[in-house]
Amino acid sequence: MIDEFVDLVEVNVAARSFSLFGSNGSSKIIDKLTVNQFMAVLEVIRAAEDDTEIIYV
């Protein structure tokens, strides 16, 4: 059983980082990515666009 979902993703293109916010109030920052890593994660996030709010900062 899944207890938490990602509700919001903040994408910081300039910093190549992501801030993930969960349905239970948790948060996680993904940073220090190479360009290729950033683009790969961004592709996955965009695929979930229907279920998750995405904000570009």
C-alpha positions as CSV (number, residue, x, y, z in Angstrom):
1,M,0.0,0.0,0.0
2,I,1.3,3.4,-0.9
3,D,1.0,5.9,1.9
4,E,2.2,9.1,0.2
5,F,2.2,10.7,-3.2
6,V,4.1,13.6,-4.7
7,D,1.7,16.5,-4.9
8,L,4.0,19.3,-6.0
9,V,7.3,19.5,-7.8
10,E,9.2,22.8,-8.0
11,V,11.7,22.8,-10.9
12,N,14.5,25.3,-10.7
13,V,16.1,25.2,-14.2
14,A,18.9,27.6,-13.4
15,A,20.0,25.6,-10.3
16,R,19.2,22.2,-12.0
17,S,17.3,21.1,-8.9
18,F,13.9,19.8,-8.0
19,S,11.9,20.2,-4.7
20,L,9.4,17.5,-4.2
21,F,6.5,17.9,-1.7
22,G,4.5,14.9,-0.6
23,S,0.8,14.5,0.4
24,N,1.8,13.8,4.0
25,G,3.8,17.0,4.3
26,S,7.3,15.6,3.6
27,S,9.7,17.3,1.2
28,K,12.9,16.3,-0.6
29,I,15.4,18.3,-2.6
30,I,17.2,16.8,-5.5
31,D,20.2,18.9,-6.6
32,K,23.8,18.8,-7.8
33,L,22.7,17.1,-11.0
34,T,24.6,17.0,-14.3
35,V,22.8,18.4,-17.3
36,N,22.0,14.8,-18.5
37,Q,20.7,13.8,-15.1
38,F,18.5,16.9,-14.8
39,M,17.0,16.3,-18.2
40,A,16.3,12.7,-17.4
41,V,14.5,13.6,-14.1
42,L,12.6,16.4,-15.9
43,E,11.4,13.9,-18.5
44,V,10.0,11.6,-15.7
45,I,8.3,14.5,-14.0
46,R,6.7,15.8,-17.2
47,A,5.3,12.3,-17.8
48,A,3.5,12.5,-14.4
49,E,2.1,16.0,-15.2
50,D,-1.5,14.8,-15.1
51,D,-1.2,13.6,-11.5
52,T,1.3,16.2,-10.1
53,E,1.4,19.9,-10.0
54,I,4.6,21.3,-11.5
55,I,5.9,24.8,-10.9
56,Y,8.9,26.3,-12.7
57,V,10.9,28.8,-10.6
